[in-house]
């Protein structure tokens, strides 16, 4: 496929959902306008059995690069996932090879919901970093490690946090960014994409490329989708929307977004152009009800990940739960760790009842509704994980229940 220099796509790559570009935006612009075929990659560690919706931003970006005719590589971190990217609080529990293999079974299918992975003119490459990392001998590892200092590693914010709290840092945790950096060297990439929370690891790859190949790799980090409290939405935080969620779950969870997240979600999660995002901004500024835009957002994200038909079905399902007069209210999302739970226990857990006996009384009085249907059994078991959204109403109180 011949490389294209489409100005609109290049501008979208440089601006939409971008947190930062190193060494500079102009350096990337110059490279894209040169017509040279370049190699771009992003890594996906199968530390859980699903990607999350926050990955959509980077997948949209990869699709733009692919559409221009560049080489796009998705690296499945089947080796690095066994160690896990270091966490601020404590060392991660290692995964077995079997755990990782089970987790990554549907990764390609999920990535293919946004990336045109089987495009005949310019298909996407899939590589697994066990291909090269398992082949390294101890002498090779020592040689790679010699390109980094302890001081470099200790600059990482999560290590600083552990030092402040007198928590241990293990030597093998220093190896994670080195292993990820080696992916870049093996693939000889020109650009690496990732979330802004991955900047330290990506810069390690930029450093190693410079040391071993005398090559300046361009780094692109994307904006992160955040919850209403400002925390990142993702696997570690336990508040993610899964890429393999049902259309009803995707739609319902997006309807629980805070109003402040609407514009950034349009930018990060959809194929909307920046001109479209600007128009959404103008509608909000003019005083239009944010609920209207949130419905459009939920429909658009659901249709882009599944299909328009599935999005229509999810929208009808969601709206059927509420009477028309109630459709303008915010529906808070409450997450619980149980895969299934008795109704009376759930009511206490989410503070809709002060005790199980009160929960029983509320059910018997007909005050409890599940998806707009009156509950009749106070101790009925509710399946939470991988179920359709559960909208729970007790009198004037209402919330959406999801598995954390």
C-alpha positions, 0 to 999 in steps of 0.5 A, a space after each residue: 500500500 502506498 503511503 498517503 499524506 492526507 492532511 486531515 488524518 495527519 492533523 487528527 493524529 497530531 491533535 485528537 486525544 494526544 497528551 504529548 509527543 516527544 521530541 515534538 509534534 513538529 518532528 512527527 508532522 515532518 515524518 508523516 508528511 515525508 511520505 516515508 513508510 514508518 513502523 508504529 507499535 503499541 503493547 497490550 499486556 494480558 494481565 486481565 482477560 479483556 481490554 478496557 474501553 480506555 484502549 479505544 483512544 490508542 486503537 483509533 490512533 493506530 487505525 489512522 496510521 494504518 489508513 495512511 499506509 504505515 506499518 502498525 504492530 500490536 505487541 501482546 505482552 505475553 511475557 511481560 504480563 507474567 511480571 506485571 508493570 510495577 504498582 505504586 502500592 506493592 509488588 504485583 502478584 505474578 501470573 503463570 504462563 497458563 493465566 496469560 494464555 487464557 487472558 489473551 484468547 480474545 485480545 485479537 478479536 477485541 482489538 479488531 473491533 476498532 482496528 481494521 486488522 485484516 485489511 487486505 492492502 495493509 493488515 495489522 501485525 500481531 507479535 508476542 514478546 515471548 518470541 524474543 524475551 524468552 530467548 534472552 540469556 542471563 548475559 544478554 539481560 545483564 548487557 541490557 540492564 547496563 544501559 540503565 542506572 538505579 537513579 533512572 529507575 528510582 525517578 519513577 513516581 510509583 517507586 518514589 511513592 513506595 520509598 515514602 511509605 517504606 514499602 519494598 521495591 524488588 529488583 525484578 520490578 526494575 526489569 519491567 521497563 527494560 523488557 518493554 524497552 527491548 520490544 522497541 529494539 527488536 521491532 526497530 520501531 519509529 513510533 511507540 504509542 501508549 497511555 500517559 501513565 506508561 510514559 516512564 516505560 515508553 521513555 525507557 524504550 526511547 533511551 534504549 533505541 538511542 543507546 543500541 541503534 542510535 535512533 530517535 524513536 518518537 513517543 506519543 502518549 494519549 489522554 486517559 479516560 478518568 472517572 468522576 473522582 479523577 482516577 484512571 479507568 482501567 484494569 488495576 483501578 477496577 472501574 473499567 468498561 470492558 471491550 467485551 462487555 455486552 452492548 447493554 453494559 457499555 451503554 449503561 455504564 457510559 450513561 453513568 459518566 459524570 457530565 464533566 467527562 462527556 467532551 473528553 470521552 467524545 475525543 478519546 473514545 470515538 471516531 469523532 473529529 475535533 470539529 465535532 467535539 467543538 460542536 458538542 462543546 458549543 451545544 453544552 455552552 449554549 445550555 443544552 441538557 448534558 443528558 442529550 449529549 451523554 445519550 449520543 455518546 453512549 450510542 456512538 461508543 456502543 455502535 463503534 465497538 459493537 454495531 449500530 443495531 446493537 447500540 439501538 437495542 441497548 438504547 431501547 433497553 436502557 430507556 425501557 427501564 425508566 418512565 419518560 419523566 425520569 429519563 433526565 435524572 443522573 443515574 449514579 453507578 455503584 460497583 461491588 466486588 461480588 459476582 453474585 449477591 442476595 438482594 437484601 445484602 446488596 441493599 445494605 451494601 449500597 446504603 439503600 437500607 440500614 439492615 437486612 431486616 429493613 431491606 426485607 421490609 422494603 421489598 415486602 412493602 413493594 418499594 424495591 424495583 429491579 430494572 423497573 420491575 417490583 422485587 418480590 423476594 428479599 433474598 433473591 440472588 442477583 448475578 452481577 458479573 457479565 450481566 445486563 445493567 441492573 438498575 436498582 430503585 428504592 423509593 426516590 433512590 436509584 443507581 446502576 449496579 456493576 461488577 468491580 
